[in-house]
Amino acid sequence: MTELEQVLPTSKAVHPSISMLKQIHKKSLEDPEGFWRNVANELYWAEKNGPIFKPTDAPPYGKWFQNWKTNISYNALDRHVKTWRRNTVAFYWETENGEKRTVTYNDLYNEVNRFASALSKAGIKKGDRITMYMPMVPELPISLLGTLRIGAIHSVIFSGFTAQAIQDRLKDSESKIVVTSDIGYRRGKALELKPAVDEAVKNSPSVEKVIVLKRSSNATNMVKGRDISYHDFIATGDKYIEPEWVEGTHPSYILYTSGTTGKPKGATHSTGGYMTWVYYTQKVVFDVKDEDLFWCTADIGWVTGHSYIAYGPLLTGITSLMYEGTPDYPAPDKWWELIERYGVNILYTTPTAIRMHMKFGEQWAQKHDLSSLNLLGTVGEPINPEAWKWYFKNIGRETIPIVDTWWQTETGGILITPQPGLALVPLKPGSATLPLPGVEPDVFSEEGKPAKPNERGYLVIKRPWPGQFMTLWMDEERFTSVYFTRFPGIYYAGDYSMKDDDGYFWLLGRADEVLKVAGHRIGTIELEDALISHSAVAESAVIGKPDPVKMQVPIAFVILRPGHKPSPQLRDELAGHVRKTIGPIAVPEMIYFVEKLPKTRSGKIMRRVIGAVVQEKPIGDVTTLEDATSVEEATKAYADLKAAMRGSVKSK
C-alpha cells in the first residue's frame, strides 16, 4: 500500500497535514467574517457594504453578502478578458459523433453579451426566470451566463425529462422563455427534444418565447410568433451589454431536485455566497493551476454541472473539457481516449461510472497514456473501497490523490472532501475525509446528540456556509420542514454518516435507504459494498421487501464481472459472502443477476424502480432513466427466478 493510500492508525499520533487542515478550519469558524472577506476580495464586487454575513432568526439562519453587489457573468468572463486569459481556451467541446469546437474566454464573452442583450431586448429584466432544456453544448453555459448577466434567474431542466416534468417546472418557476435544441446525441442516436418542449408549453401560460438551437437539417416544428432559432435570436443582440449589479442575496438559479413523487423542490441559490463558494472550492479541492485542463463528466442539467462546469472553472479562469456522450460509446475506452488526446489533468466523475469501467476491465484504460492526470475526483454518492482502489490503481497509477467529495444540490458546492489546495491529508478508501473551512458538520444520534466515534448517525451541518441554498422556490414552509425541523435550527442533510477516531467522515448513503430487518437497521449501501467486495460482482443494488415477520428483508440485484456467469452456486456463494462480511441478518432473501441496473442519466441507481418490480407494483415515472430496457431486464430476472422456484417446489 502506498503512502497516499495509507489508512491512518487510530492512535494518538496526528498526521501533520491533518493538524494543518484542522487549524485552518478552526480559524474559519472563529473569524468567518475575516476569512470569507479575504476570499471574496479575490473576486470583483461593484459595491461592498456592511458585513459579509448577517444572522437571521428563520432558516437558513443567515444571509451572505446581503448589501454587497456583484455579477457572476462579469466575474467569470469580463475579469478574464481584461488579462492574458483573453485568448485562453474556456471549453474544448466534443460530441460523440466527432463534432468539435474550441471556445476561448473571448469567444464566450462575445456570445454571452449577445445572448444577454437579446434577452434584454425581448423584455427580460432582473428577476425574470429563463428555463433551459438542452444537451451538453456550449450554448448551454452561454445561455446561463447571459441570463445572469442581466440579473435574470435560470432554471435548467435535464434534457432527459418528459414533457410533464418540464411543464411542472415551467409552471412553478413561471418562466418567460425556454431555451432548447431540436436534438441531442446519445449512443449514436439523435434524440428529439423540441417535441417535449412543445407539449409542455401548451399548459405553461407564462412562456412567451421558445429559442431553438438547430443542430440538424431535419424539419423542426416552429410556432409562429413564439419560436425563434437560437442564431436568429442572438443576432438581435448587441456586442456588449452592461452587467446588472445584483445584491449578494439575489437568486442566481433555481434547480429542481428530481424527486420521484410529489411536487419537485426548487432549490434556490444566491449570487454572492454561491459565487464565492464555487470559486473557493474549485481552487482548494482541485488545486487548480493556470495550465490545468479540468474535466467534470457531469451533465449541466444537474448541480455538479452547474458548479463545476458552468461556474467554478470559469471563475478560476481555467480550461475545461465538455463532452456530449456516454462513457462506453462507441467503445468502453472513449473516456480514456479523450483524456489521452486532450491531456486532461483533473478528472471528476461518479462512483457509478468507475464501477462501469471496472466491469469492462482495466485493459481498456491500459490502451491509453493517462500520464497527464494529476488529480482524480468522485461525486454523487459514497464510493465503495473496492471502486476507490480500482480507480486509484488503474487510472491514478497508485500515485494520484483522489478527492472523494460529499455535497448536495442544496449545498451549492463541495462540503466534505480532501483539500489538496490547502493540505493533502492521508486518504482512506471510502472516506470523504474532512470538512472544508466554514463548514461545521457533525453526526447526530436519533435523539439529536453527537454520536460517538465510529457510531452511525445522521449527518448535520451546524452553521450556515456561503454556498447554502436560500430557500425552496415559492415554498418556504416545505423548506423549513424538510431541512430544519428534524434537528431544530440545524441543517439536516438526510444522509447517514459516521466519524472515525481521526475525525474523518464516512458517508453511508441516504437515511431513507435503510432497511429494518427484524429490528436491525442496515444501510443499503453497506449491503451493496459487501456484494461488490466479492471478486465476481461489478455492481449491485439492494432494496427492502416487506416481510410479515422481519418487517423487511434485503433483495439484491447484481451485475457480474466479465468471466463470471450466473448460477445457483454463485448465488449461494454471494449470500455466504454477505453472511461472512456483515452477518446473517444482512443476507439477501434473493439475489437476481442482471446485465444492467435502472439508473438515472446522472448515474444514480433508481432503487424505487427495483422495489416496484419485486413488489409487483406499477413502476411509475421513469423519465430520468438512462436506459429503459434495464426495467425490462429486472422484471424478466425477477419473473424467471420466481418461475424457477415454483417449478422446484412442484418437483418436490
N, C-alpha and C positions, 0 to 999 in steps of 0.2 A: 504494500500500500504506500502511495506516495505521500509526501508531506502535505500536499494540497488536499488530499482526500482523507487526511488524518481525522479520526474520531477522537474527540477530546476525552481524556480520563475524567471521571467525576472525583477529582482530588481537590485539594485546597489551592493548588497551583493555578494561576490565572495567566493565560497567554497574553503577551504584551499588546497584541493587536486588539484583543477583546477589551482590555483595560483602556486603551486609547479611544476606542469607539464609544465605550460607556461614559468616558469623561466628556466627549463632545455632546453626547446625548443628554447628559446631566446639565450641561451649560445651556442647551437649547430649551430645557424645561424651566430652568431657574430664571433665564432672561429671554423669553420669547420675543419681546419687542426688539431688543438689540440684535438677536440672532437673525430674525426674518427681515429686519431693516437692511442688514448687510447683504443678504441675498437679493432683496428687492432692488437695491441700488445698482445691481449689475444689469437691470432692465431699464427701459425708458418709461417714465411717468410724466404726463403733461402737468399734473398737479400732485403735490404731496401735502395733504392737510390732516393734522391730527394723528392719533395713534394708529398703528397697523391693526391692532386687534381690540375690539370692544366687546366685553361680555354682555350677554343678554339672559333674561330670565326664562325664555322659551327656547325649545330646540331650534337649531343645533347648538344653542348656548354660546353663540358668539358670531360676530361679523368681522370679516377681514377686509382691510383697505377700503372701509366704507366711504371715507371722504377723499380718497385718492382717485386720480383719473388716469386711464391708460387705454391702449387699444392693442389687442393681441396680434392683429394683422400687421400693425406697424412694427411691433417687436420681432415678428417672425420674418419680415421682409425689408421694410424701409431701413431698419437698423443695419442690415447687412449690405444692401445695395450701395450704401454710402462708404463702404470699405472695400478691401481687396476681395471680399467674398462675392462681389457683384457677379462675376462670371464663373463662380464655383458651381458645380452641379448640386442642385437640390434633390432631384429624383432621377435615377435611372429607372425607366419603366419598361416592362416587358410583359407580353401576354403569351399564353401557351401556344398560340399559333405562330409565334415568331415575330410579331409586330413589336417594334422598339421605338422609344423616344428618349431623348436626353433633355431634361428641363433644368436650366440654370436658375439661380436666385433671381436674376434679372428677368428671365422669361416669366417666371412665376409672378414676380412683381407686376409686370405689364398686364398679364392675363387677369390677375386678381383685381387690379384697378378698373379694367374694362368691365368685368363682371359686376363689381360693386357699383360703378357708375350707371350701368344698365339697370340694375335693381332700383337705384335711386330715381332714375327717370321713369321707371314703371310705377312709382308711387310708394315704394317700400321705404319705411322710416324706422328709426330707433324703436326697438321693442317688438316689431312685427316678426312673425315666425315664417321660416322657409324650410320646407321639407326636401330631403334628398333621398332618392331611391335609385341608387346607381351601382354599377360594378366597380371593380378596382381600376379606375382610370384616373389620369392626372386631373381631369376636370372635376373630380370629386373634391380633393383638397382645395382646388381653386375656388369652387363654389362655397366651401366652408369659410375660407379666409375672406372671400368677397362679402359674404353675409356679415361677418363680424366687423369688417372694415366700416360699415355704415351703421353699426350698432344694432343690427337685427339679430335674431336668435335662430340658430339652426337646429333641426331635428333630423337625424339620419336614420333611415329605416333600412335594415339589412336587405339586400336585393333578392333574398330567397323567400321573403314573406309573401303571403297571399293578399288578394285584394281586400279581404275582410280585415286583416291585420293592418294594412295600410290605412283603410278607412277609419278604423278605431283611433289610430294615432293622429290622423289629419283632423278628425273632429275634436279630439281632446286638446290638441295644440292650437286649433283654429288657424292653420297655416294658410297663407295667401298665395304662395307659389310652390309648385312641385318641380324639382329638377330631376329628370330621369334620362334614360337611354333607351334606344329601340331594342338593343340586345346586350347580353353579356356572354362571355365564353367560359365554358366549363367542361372539362373532359372531352374536348373535341366537338362539343355541340354549341350551337348558338341558341341561347335561352332568351325568349322574348320577355321583355319587361314592361313595355308600354301598355299592353292589354290589361295588365293588373292595375296599373295606374288609372286607365280609363274607367274601369269598373269601380274603383274606389272613389274617384272624384264625382261620380254620379250622385252620391249621397253625402258629399262633403261641400256644403254651400259656401264655406269660407274661401275655397280655392278660386282664384281669379285667372291664373295663368299656369300653363304647363310648359316647361322648357325641355326640349328633347334633343339629346346628343345623338346624331345619326352616325352609326358605325358600319352599317351595311347598305347595300344598294337595293335591298328589298323595300317594297312599298310599306309605309307606316301610316296608320290612321292618324290624321291630324285634324282636330276640331277647329273649324274656322272661328277666329276671334279669341280663342282660348290658347291654342297651342302655337308654339314658335320654335324653330330649330335653334339649338344652342349657339351655333355660329352666327345666325342672323341676329340673335338676341345680343350677344356681346359686341356685335358691330355697331349697335346703337350707343354703346358706352364711350366715354372719353378716355384719353390716355392716362389721366390722373384724376383722382378724387381725394379730397382731404379726409383723413380718417376721423370718425366720430369719437371724441374722447369720452369714454363712459366711466361711471363710478365702478369701484372695485367690486361692489355687490350687484352690479347689473348682470342679468343672466347672459351667459355666452351660448349655452346649448341645453337642449332637453334630450335625454337619451332614455328611451323606454326599455325597461327590463322585459325580457322575453318570457314572462310568466305563462304557464300552461293553462291557467284558468283565471277568470275574473278580468277586471279592467287592468290594462298594462300600467305599470308605475313609471311616471315620467320624472326620472332623476334630473334635477335642475342644478346646473353648475354655475358658479360665479365667473367673473372675469379676472379680477386681481389675484385672488387666492389660488384659483385653478392655474392661471398662467405661471405664477411663482412656483407652484408645486411641481408642475410637469417639467419646467425648466431645471429646477434643482434636482429632481430625481433622475432626469436624463443624464445629468452631469455626474452625480455621485454614485449612482447604481451601475451605470455602464462605463464610467470613467472615460468619457469620450474625448478624443483628441481631434484637432482640426482636420487631420488627414484621414480619419476613420470613415469606413463605409459600413453603415448600420442597416441591418435587415430585420424588421419585425414582420413576421409572416402572417399576422392577423389581418382581418378584413376591417376596413374603416367603419363598417356597419356596427362594430362592437366597440366598447370603450377602450380596449387595448389599441385599436387602430386610431381612435381619436387622439389618445395621449401620446402614443409612441410611433405614430406615422405622421399624422397631420400637424401635431404641435411640438412635442418635445424635441425632435431632431431639428426642426426649423428654428425654434427659439434658441437652440445652442449653435446653430449655423453649420451643422454637419450634412453629409450626403447620405441619402437613403436609397435602398433598392425597393421598388414597389412592383409586386408581381401579381398578375391576374391568372390564377391557375391553382391546381391541386398538387400535393407533394408527390404523387405517383403517376402523373400523366405527362408525357406519353410513356414514361418508364419510371421505375422506382428510384432512379438516381437523378431525377430532374433537379431537386434542390442542390445536390452536391455538385452537379454540373454548373449551376448558376453561381454557386459560391466560388468555384474554381475560376470561372470565366470573368466574373466581375471583381474578384479579390475581396470578398466580403470579410470584414474584420470582426463584426459582432453579430451573432445570430440569436434572436429572441423568438422562441416558439413554444408549443404546448407539449405537455407530457403525452397526450394522446398521439400527436404526430411522431414523437420519439418512439412510442411503443409500436406504431405502424411500421417505422423503419426497422425496428428490432425484428419484427415479423418477416420483413423482406430479407433481412440478413446483412451483416456488415460488409459483405463483398461489394455491395453497390457503392458504399462510401469509399472503399479502398481503391476503386477505379479512378478516383479523382484526387488532385492535390488540394488539400484543405489547409495548407500551412499558413494561409493568410489570416485564419481565425485566431483571435487572441482573447475572446470572451464569449461565453455561452450563457443563455438565459432561458428560464422556463416561466410560464404564466398560465393562468386559467383554472388550475386545480392542483392539489398536492401531488408531487411527483414521488412515485414509489422508489425505494432504494435501488431495485434492480434496473429500472429505466435510467435512473441517475448515473449508475455505474457504467451502463452501456454507452450512454451519451458522453460521459467523461472519457472512457477508454477509446471508443471508435471515432468520435467526432473531435474530441478535445485532446487526443494524443496523450492523455494522462498528465498533461501539463497546464491545461487551460482552466481557469476558475469557472464555476457555474453559479450564476446568480438566480437562485430559486426564489421567485417573487410572490408575495401574497398581497392582494388588493382586490377591490370590487368596483363595479360600476359606480357605486355610491361614493367611494373614497377618492375618485378622480385620478389617482395615481398610486404608485407602489408605496406600501407602508412598512412591511417587514421583509428583509432581504439582506444578503451580503452586500457590502458597500465598498467595492474596490477603489472608488474615487476618494474615500476617506481613509480606510484601513482594511486590508483584506484579512479577515479572520479565518482560522482553520474551518474547513467545511465539513458538514456531516450530511451524508447522503439521505435526503428526505426531509431535512430541516431547512426552514426559511431563515434561520439564524436569529438576527437581532433587529429591533425596530429602528427606523430612520429617526434622525433628530426631529424633535417636535411631536413625535407620536408616543403616546403613553398607553401601550396595550397591557392587558392582564388576562388571566384565566380565572373565571369565577365558577364557583360551585353552584348547584341548584338553588342554594339559599342566598346567593349573591355575595358570598365571601371568597377572598382569594384562595384558589386551590393550592394544595401542597405541590412541591416539585414532583414532576413525573405523574401527576394526577390529572386525568382528563376532565375538562370543564368547558365552559363557554368563553369564546374569545370576545373581549370588550375593548373599547378604546375610551379611556377615562377623561380625555380633554379634547377640545376641538383642534384641528390642524388646518392649514391653509387650503388644501385641496378638497376638503369635505364638501359634499353637495349641500345646497342651501335648503331644499325642500323637495317635495313631490309636486309637480306642476298642478296647480289648482286643487290640491288635496292635502292641506295642512294636517287635517285630522288623521289621515292614514299615515302620513309622515311620522307623526308623534307616536301613534300606536304601534307601528311596525318596528321602529328603531329605538325608541326611548322609553318604553313602558316596562319591558322585561326586567331591566335594572334601571329604575328611575334616575334620570339625569345623565345617564351614561349610554354611549352608542353601542348597541347590540349588533354584532356582525352576523349572527346566525350560523356561525361555524364552530365546530368542536376544535379544541386545541389542547396542548399541554406545554408546560415549560419545564425544561430539564434543569439539572443542578448547575449548569453553566449559564442559565438564563436564555438558552436557545428555545425558540418557539417551533413546535411541531404541529402543523395543520392536519386535522384528521377528518376533513370533509364537512359537509353541511349537517347541522344539528337535526334537520328533518330527514336526513338519510341515515337513520339509526334504527336498528331492529331491536325489538324487545322480545327475547326468546326465553320463555319460562322464567321471567323476572330478571333476566340478564340483558343489559343494554350493550349491543355490539354494533359498531360503526360499519357501514357497508364497505368503506374504503379499507378497513382492516382485513375484511374477508377477501376483498379483491387483491390486496397486496399479498396475502398468503397464497392465493392461487397463482399469481404472477411469479411468485418466487420459485415455483416448480419449473423445471427446465423445459417442459412440454408446452407451457402456456405463454402466449404472446399478449393477450388482452383478456380482461374479464369484467363482467358486470353482475353485481349482486343486488337482489331486491328481496323484500319480505313478503311472504304469502300468509294471509290469515290462517290461523290454526285454532281449532276449538279448545285444545289442551294447552299448548305452549304460547298462545296469543299470536305469535308469528314464527315462521320457520324460514331459514335462508334458502333462496333459489339462485343458482348461478348459471350464467351463460358465458362460455369461454371460446376464444379463438386460439387454435393451436399453432405452434411454430412449424415452419417447413420441416418435413421429415417425420412428423408425428400424425398418426391417423386416429380418428375416434374409435373407441371400443369400450365395451363394458369393463374390461380390465383397467383401462386408463381412467375411466370414471371412478372406479373404486380406489385407484391409486391416488387420485386427486382428493377424494374425500378423506383418505387416510393422511394425506399431507396436511390438510386443514386441521384435522384432529390433532396431529403432532405439533403443528405450528401455533395454533390458538387454543384448541381444546375441544372436547366432544360436543359442547353446546353450540359451537360455531359450524359444525359440519353441515353443508348444504343438504337439504332433503332430496334435491335433484340437481344434476349438472347437465346442461344442454350444450352440445357442440355446434357452433355456427361459423360461417366464413366472415361475417361482418356483424357489427353491433349498430343499433339505431343511435346515430349521433347527429347533433346539430352541425351546421357548417363551421361553427367556431370550435368544434372538436369535443363538445361535452356529450357524454352518454345520456340519452333520454331514458332513464330508468322507469319513468312513468309508463312509457310505451311497453317495455318488457313486462311490467306489472300487469298491464291490461291484457297482454297475451296470456299470461299464466292464470289470471283470474277469469279469463274468457269474458272480458268486458269490452265495450266499444273503445277503440284506440284513441279517438278524439283528434284534436288538431295536431297535424304532423307537418305543418308548413315550414318549420325550421330544419327538417331532416336533410342531411347531406345526400342520402340515398334511400329512397322509399322501399327498394327491394329488401332492405335489411329487416323491415317489418314482416314481409312475406317469409323470409328465411327463419326468423324467430318463431313465427306461427307454425311453420312446417316442422321445425325441430321439436317444438312442443307437442304437436299432434302426432308425429311419428313415434316419439318415445311413449306417449300415452297409449297409442295403439299397441305398441310392442309389449308394454306392461300388461295390458288387457289380455293379449294373447298368451303371455307367460302364465297369468293367473288361470286362464281356461285350461291350459295344458296340464296344469297340476290337478 
